[in-house]
Amino acid sequence: MNLHRLIAPLALSAALIAAPALQAADNPDLARLAQRLTALDANPEINSFAAYERLQARHALDALAAASSRERDAALYVAERRVQIAEVSARSQAAQREVDRLDRERSDLLVEASRQDAASARAEAERLRLQAQMQAEETERLRLQSESDAAAMQDVETALKGVAGAQTARLSAAREREAKLARQEAELVAGGKLPASKRDSRGEVFALGKDSFAAGKAGLSGGGDSAVRTVAAYAEAISAGSVKVEVSGADAKLAQRRADAIRDGLVAGGVVGSKVQATGRTGKAERAEVVFPGK
């Protein structure tokens, strides 16, 4: 642990007690609260948490030290609450970090096998992509070579289209296997189910169920939040370059708020905020979709 991180808060808290000494002597409550804050800063297991709350507590102790006799009761009440909040927040954040660490370890163990399969599928897809690229380059060379003979050109193109079609089918199958493994990995990591998906001119589209929002509400329901977090895990699994959230409904403002709620859920699930574009618009039917362009 950095020695300065431990010494600095101890020095600040000690100052509240020692300077001015007469105020602490006249106000035992100030000394008692400063002692609690010092103990919190000195605890190496939790002193890195609740920095803002501890700062507010120090300000409240400063205010108590400077309070007149008429203002002292109110200042004491605020200082008591601020110190208590700092203590509870530090312990709560430390406990939450430990819970998160254990949860990550569990998830890592569960998804390791799935990741190995996904890596194999990605390697196969890349091999087929390079093979298809080489085939395309060879096609172009033969096309230029045969340009003077239209009949020969037609024969060559016909043959190569057949080869390219078979290659494209194999590449498509490999990508589908990769996507399937990514879906399995996402559901395993998030502990939920991916919504139904389709492919159209926009890319791969996941349609959230109508029960993702309560009637007339912008906040995600429990099921909607689970679905969005699973979609976020899928975005991580496929290394999505961008994500579009599209929501429509009778109320354009409500549609935009719902789109923002889905975007916030994706970001909470690990998607980089700058990659997500959220749009709400007026539409005849209520619809909430997450789109992965080009997928």
N, C-alpha and C positions, 0 to 999 in steps of 0.2 A: 504494500500500500504506500502511496506517495506520502512522505512525512509531512509536507506542507498542507495536504488535505486534512490531516488530523489536527495539526497544531493551530491552523487558522481559526476554525470554529471554536476551539477551546479557548483561544486568546480572546475572541469576541465575547464569549459567554462570561469569562473571568472578569472582563472589563465591566460588565453590567453589575457585578457584585462589588468589585473593588473601587469603581470610580463613578460617582463620588461615594466614599465609604460611609459618610454620615447619612446619606439617603438610605442605604441598605440597612444601617443600624436603626434608623427611625422607622423603616418600613420592612418588617420581617417577611411580609408576603412577597415583596420584591426579591429578597434574598432566596426565599424558598423556590419561587418560580425560576429564577436564574439558575439555581442548582439543578433543577429538573432538566432545563434546557442544556446545561453543561454535560449532564450525564448522557443525554441523547446524542450530543456531538461526540462524546468520548467512546461511544459504543461502536466498535469497528464493523459490527454486523449490519448496522442500520444507518450509520452516519452519512452514507452516500445517497440516502433517499430523502424525499420531502424537503428539498432545499428551499423551495418557495414558501412552504408552510413554516419552516424554521425561521426564515427571514421575517415573515409576518409576526411571528412570536417575539423576535428580538425588537421589532418596532413597537409592539405592544408593551414590552417591558420598558423601553425608553419612555413611552408615553406615561406609564405608571410612575416612573421615577420623577417625571416632570410635573405630574398632576398636583393641583392644589388640593387642600383637604376636602373641599366641597365636591371635587371631581374624582376623588380617589376611589370611591366605591365602584363607579361605572368603569373606570380604567382598570381596576382590579378584576372585575368580571370579564372584561374583554381579554385581559392578559391571561387569565385562567383558561378561557376557551381556546385562545390561540396556542398556548403551550400544549393543551390536551389534544388539539387537532394535529399539531406537529408530531406528537408522540404516536397517535393512532395511525396517521398517514404513513409515517416511516415504517412502522411495523407491518402495516397492511401491504405497502409496496414491496417490502422485503419478502413477505410471505408469497405474494403474487409472482415475484420473479422466480422463487423456488418452484412453485407450481408449474410455471411456464417451462422451466428447465426440464422438469420431469416429464412433462407432456411432449416436449420436443424429442427427448430421448426415446420415448415410447413410439412416437411417429416415425423416427428414423429407422428403428428396428422393423416396423411393419412395412415400410415402403421400399426397403433395400432390395428385396427380391424383385419387386415390380420395376424398380429403376434399372436393374440389370437387363430385364427383358426389353424395356423401352430403349435402352442404349443399343442393344443388338438390332432392334427394328430401325432405329435412326441410322445406324451404320449401313444397313442393307439399302435403305432408301437413298442414302447419299451415293452408294456404289451405283445404283440403278440410274440416279440422276446424271452422274458423270458419264455413264455408258450411253444414256440417251443424248447427252450433249455431244459426245464424240460421233454418234450416229447422225445427228443433225448437221454437224460440220462436214461429214463425209457426203451427206445428201447435197449440200450446197456445192461442194467441189464437183460432184458428178453432174449437177444441173448446169453449171457453167461450162463444163467440158462438152456436154451434149447439146448446147444451145443451137448449134448449126444444123442439127438434124432433129426435126420436130418429132418424127416417128420414134426415133431412139429415145428422145427425151421423155416421151409419153410412157414408153416401156419402163424406163428407169424409175420414173416417178411412181408408177403403179406399184412396182416391186418394193420401193423404199417406203411407200405409204403403208404397205402391209406390214413391213418390219417395224416401222415407227408405231403403228397402231398396237401391235403386240407388245412392244416395249412400253408404250404409254399405259397399257392395261396392267402390266406388271408393276410399273412405278405407282400407279393409282392404288393397286392392291397393297403394296408395301406401305404407302402413306396411310391407308385405311387401318392397317394393323398398328401403325404407330399411334394413330388417333385413338384407337380402341384401348391400347395400353395406357395412353395419357388419361383417358376417361377413368379407367380403373384406378390409376394412381391418384387422380383428383378425389374420387369418392373415398378412397382409403385414407388419404391425408385429412380431408375435411370431415369425414364421418357422415356424409350426407349423400343424396342422390342428385345427379345432374338432371336439369329439366330436359324435356324433349327438344331435339335439334333438327335442323334441316339445312340444306345448302341451296342458295339462290344466287342471283347476280351480285348480292352484297357480300357473300362469303358464307361462313358457317354461322347459323343463327340459332340461339337458344331462347325459347319462349317461356317466360315465367308464368306459372299458373295464376288463375284469377284470384286464388286465395292468398297471394303474396302480399296483398294489402287489404286492410279492413275497408269497408264501404266508406267512401268519402275521406279517407285518411291517407296521409303521405308516408307515414312510417311503415317499414317492412314488418310483416307478421313474423312469428317464430319460424314457420315453414319457409317464408320468403327469404328471411335472413340466412337460413341454412342453405337454400338453393343458391343464393348469391355467393356465399363463401365457397361453395363447391365449384361454382363457375370460376371464381378467383383462383382456386387451386389448379383448375384445368388450364387457365391462362399461364400460370407459372410452369406447368408441365410441358406446354408446347412452346414456351418462350415467345408469347404473343408480342408482336411489335406494337400493336395498337388495339384498342377495344372501343366499340361504340355502344352507347346505351340509348335506345329509342323507345319512348313511351308516348302513347296517344290516348286521348279520351275526350269527353265532352268539355271538360274544363282544362284549358291550356295551362293555367297556373298550377293546378293540381298535378297535371301530367309532368310539368317541369320539376316540381318538388319531388315527385316519385322517381323521376330519372336521377335527380341529385342523390336521393336516398340509396338507389342501386349503386351509383358511382361510389358513394361513401362506403358501402358494404364491400365493394370490390377492393378498394384501397385498404380497408381494414383487413381483408383477406390476403394482402401482400402485393397487389398490383400497384405499380408506380402511378401516382396520381396524374402525372403529365401524359400518360399513355391513354387516359380514359376521357372520352368526349360524351357528355350527357345532353340529350335533346328531348324536350317535351313539346308536343304539338296537339292541336285539335284534330280529333278523328271520330268517325261514326261509331267505332267499336273501341272499347278499352283494350289496350295491348301493351305489354312490356317485354322488350327483347334486348338481349345482349349479343352483339355482332362482332365476330372476328373477321375483319376484311381479308379477302384473298385466301382464306383457309378452305 
